[in-house]
């Protein structure tokens, strides 16, 4: 069987699916910390300094343990090159903020980078863990006092 040339190997490994190999789109986190961003505690995943252009797809692997101080409702963001003063949120396909309960350590997350003139977001292309739905099943109605509620009762 003939050996594949370099372009064919890159073409085969340039995927964003479950067959991801070591390729230029694989990004392995360098740190996972809880940082206060604009007054809100945020789970920040740091990735290596590099070139992350608009519309680029990356496969993010969270290599570090998620801190025990992270709460399930904590928003998740990405910092680049150790600079946690500028962070970029990770959002779902509907642009809703991803929270800490949706991510796991040592799991691959396909993301697409979406930039604006002043910032960027990392949009999830899938692979998120099921997040609990903490919405109220019903709006709780106030209960009347058992004694009739009148004064002097």
Helices and strands as residue ranges (DSSP letters): H 6-13, E 26-37, E 40-47, E 57-61, E 75-80, E 83-91, G 100-102, E 108-115, E 120-124
